[in-house]
C-alpha cells in the first residue's frame, strides 16, 4: 500500500487521464467516486450481541433442527453471509443455538443446536421452531457465532418482531431487552401456510468485518 | 475420575466435624434494590450495586453510605485483597480503581471496547485481570499507574472467569470459547490449555498448593485440572445446575460452589461445600438469591437478598400485576442485604 493512498476521486481522475477507465455520461467523476466509495462501505457489519452462557462446541452439521413431531411454531431462517464489501463468504461457519418452544436450552445434548456452511453464494438456511422465552431474558432469540477466514468472529443474536415483549412495535420497544444492541437484530416475521399449519419465516443476513 | 484432589491439599488439616450452615451476620438496608454485592476481607464495608445503577459503598455494621459511584453503567466490581481499593468496571469498557475509603479520585482507563465482566486481583494486589465481553482479557500492573502487562487469548469470546494461584505465579482463565488457559504471570505467557469442555466454564479457583485449578461451568461438574499441563486429573461429582461461583475456603480443604438452575437462573442457587480431600459434597440450605460472597475476617461470608425465592416454581414476571402492599413488601425485602457467616 502506498503511504498516501489516493482518494477515489483522485484515482478516477488519474485513470481517466491514462485511459484505463471510461465514465459514460451523464455520470461525473465526483459522482462516480462517491458511488464507488459508498459501495465499498455499503454494508454495515452485523451488530454484536453477547455469546451467553450456553454455547456448546461440536454442534451437528445439519440444517434441520426441528424434528417432525416437535411442538412449537415451525420456523424457517435463511440469509446470506457477506463481507462489508458485499462479497459472499461461502467459507464461513455458522453456529446457531436456541431454546426450545418452552424456553429451555438443551445442555445435555444438541437439540436446537447446529453448525451450518453457506453455499457458494453465501446462502444459509435452517428449520427450527420459534424459541420460547428463556426465564431470565426478556425476548425470544437465536444465538449465532459466525467465523470466516480473514474476518472478525461475530457473536450475535436474532430477535423476532412478533415477540410479545415488543407489543407490536419493535421500533419503540426493542430496548426492553437490555441485551438487544441494535434494532437491526429484530427481524420481521413472515407467516405462511394455512391455518392448520402455519410456518414462520425470517430472513437474517450476516455481514462480517475484515480482520 | 471422581474423588479427592490428589496431593493438592495440606493433608494434616483435620476433617470438618460439624455440618456447614448459614449463620446470620447482620442485615443492611440499601436505598434501592440490591443486585450485586462485594465484600472486603476486613468486613468493615460492602459494595452494593443497586437497581438505580448506582454503586454504594456502605460501612459495616452501621450501613451508612460512605461513597456513591455513578455516571456510568456499572457492570462489575471487586475489592483488592487488602481491601483498600475497589476496581469498578463499566458497560463502556472503562475501569476505575478507587480507594475504598475517603473521597480521593479514582484512576480511570479504557480496559476494553465492551462492557467489563471480569475483575480479578492477584493476591498481592499488584495485578488486575480485566475481562471485557467478547474480547480476550487484559492483565494490568496496578501497583502504580495502570500499565498493560499482557493480553490473554481467546478464539472468539471474552473471559468468563479468572483466578490467580495463591503464590500469584499462575493465572487460570475460562473463556466463552470453552477453553481453559493457564498463564505464568511474570511475564504473561500461556503455559498450557485444556480444551476438553464442550460447554462454557463460569468459575475457576486454585487449590492452596497452586498445583491444581478447579473449573466449573454449565455442565454442573467441577473438574480438577493440573496447572502444569492443563490436563484433567479428576472431577468432583456432578450436581444439578450450572456452577456459577466458586471460592476456596481458608482451611485449604474446602471449596464452596453455587449451582444455579440453568432453566431458570432466578431461582435460589444451591450452595455446596466440597471437601476436596474426601471428594464429598455438603449442601447448605438456602432459599435466597445470592448477591455475592467473600472471605471476611478469615471466614466465608455470603450476601443475599432478604426476599426468599421459590425453589420449585418460577418467579412471577416483573410485569405481572401485584397488590400494592405485596409490591411494597417485596421492595423492602429487595432493599435489604442479609449477611451470613458459613460455619
Interface residues (C-beta under 8 A of the other chain):
Chain A: X48 X50 X51 X53 X54 X55 X56 X57 X58 X103 X104 X105 X107 X135 X136 X145 X147 X153 X155
Chain B: X114 X133 X134 X155 X156 X157 X158 X160 X176 X178 X197 X198 X199 X200 X202 X218 X219 X242 X262 X263 X264 X265 X266 X314 X315
